[in-house]
């Protein structure tokens, strides 16, 4: 039987890490932005260690997923611009000399909007990033504290420098002042543009770790589901009677672990134990039995397509239902909610989503592709 675990693991093991550079002067809100994108206290609790005088390295990792490495600049103090430029150049050249695994994949350069200033030395650094073909997004931070005139002025100043390449200037407020009664803004756009600038596998890793755009995780989940479903048609998939339920259950276990981690629910104690209850539910067994019986009567010993279709059907149904379930749970306020309450909520939401997708039938590989758009846009 095809090793479905290996097929899914290949999806996230094509590269060692996603390396993001976060730069800007002192007080521009780098830590606030990092915490807003990756979760509270990421910048404080990460295992940071100095790389150079001005740069620290933080590792964000989860078992079974591509780790994210954040290189955070300490910021440039007034009067030390030349030293900062020199140290930045040495850092970038050093990373370049370490090989592919240490390359910076994207840079966020933060500029404080209320300061209404963009210094010449900052242009030197951004052009240095371009020379090494590092995509740069300029983040105008703390925009809730700046007047529109100030924001337009600093955008105009940046545009006038005629950079060789800047991919976007994004207005952001990661943590608005409480008295302004504003919601954070610009974060979704930053997530979207960052993802677009990254190779697919790295983009998936970024989407998996960020906590701003829950629905964006659906694209990554679809990759897991499709990989598992297509594997059911692979060479080596043996279509003996009654082996398809076993294959389906193996793939489900993989999907549960991958999708739970994608939505950060693998961190909740006791969550994994719910999987046995879900896979033995009456609704799940009815669908599995229906596809297995169909497979029994139309089984062709010459081809494995029906057996593959049976397993793929169950994989897709459960995968879609799991994704939508975790997506809905991620939008719930679960702080202080007991494990029993989470369990009940999960089962209710899963049953609703399982019912939504249980009529799906997969007979050949192209059937999986036909479902992509409807799932992503639903």
Phi, psi and omega in degrees: 000141180301137178281096184292330179300316181296321181298317181287320180299324179302330183298329185244008184242020180282348182211153189281319182199160173258122186250116182244132177258128179242118186230166178151166180291169177298135174084011181273354175096034180296311181297321179298317180294315180301315181294325180291324182280317188252000179116153184303137174068014177302315183293335181269323188266349180297153181280073184279144174213148185292139174256317175220189180301324188251354187236137173241152182246128178240137180248125175247114184222150176228143179300130176086003180229161179293127178289154175249130178251123177255125172257113187250123178279142181289347181097157183258124178276153180302129179091354181243028183300315182297320179295321180294317178299315181297316181292323178297317179298316179296320179297312182295317178295323178295318178297320180298324182282349182273353179101179188300324186293337183258002183293144175281129184265333177199149180236137171253117177254113185269135175231128181286119181298319181297335180291334180054028181225139172232115189279150178303323182295333179291326176295322178299317181294317181296320177293329176294320176298319179297320180303329178265013177060037176264118178299133182243129170247123175273123181254113173279103186271163175058037183293342177291341184258008183240146175284155180303322180298320179293318181295314179297324180295316182288326175296318178297320180295318179294316180298325183292341181283348175053057179302149176299321178195117167229128190279333180193153166242115187243127178276126187225144165227102184283330181211083183300151176301134186303321184291344179279343178055044178251152172272151174306146178217159180088346184291319179298320179294321178296317177299314182298311183292322177299314180300319181295331182276348184264151169303155189307311184297320179289324176298320178296320179296320179295313179299321181296326186269332181289154183241011184277310187248096183295317184295334179297335179294340181300326179297319180291316179301320179300323177299317177298315184296312181297317179302314180292319182293314180296327179300334180293343179257004188286160174300134181102352176281110187271118187273048175287149179304139176070007174273338181295322175301321180295317179297319180297318181293323176299313181296323179299318180298318177300312183296318178304310182296316183292314184286323176299318179292323180302321181262010176070016179275352176291345179278346182277120182301129177091351183298319183297328182295343179287342186298319180299319180296320182290315184288344178256012179291155182302316183297318180295317182292327179297313180294317179298317180296319181298314181289328179291319179296317178301318180296322181298318185279334182251013184302130179243115184294350182275332185230154179260009188298322181289319178296318177297319179296323179298309180295317181297323178302310182292322178300313183293315180301309182293319180299314178298315181296319179296315181300310181294326179295310180293328177297315179293320179296324181295337180269355178274154174271103188255359178299127179082358179276135183289160179298324179296318179293320177297318179300314180295317179297317180299316182293322179295313182292319180298316180299317179300314181287326177298317178299325181295324187252357189292348178275354179297140174225130179248122178248333179209169187304319185296340177296327179294316181298325182295338184270348188304302187299317180298320181292316183292329185262359183281000000 
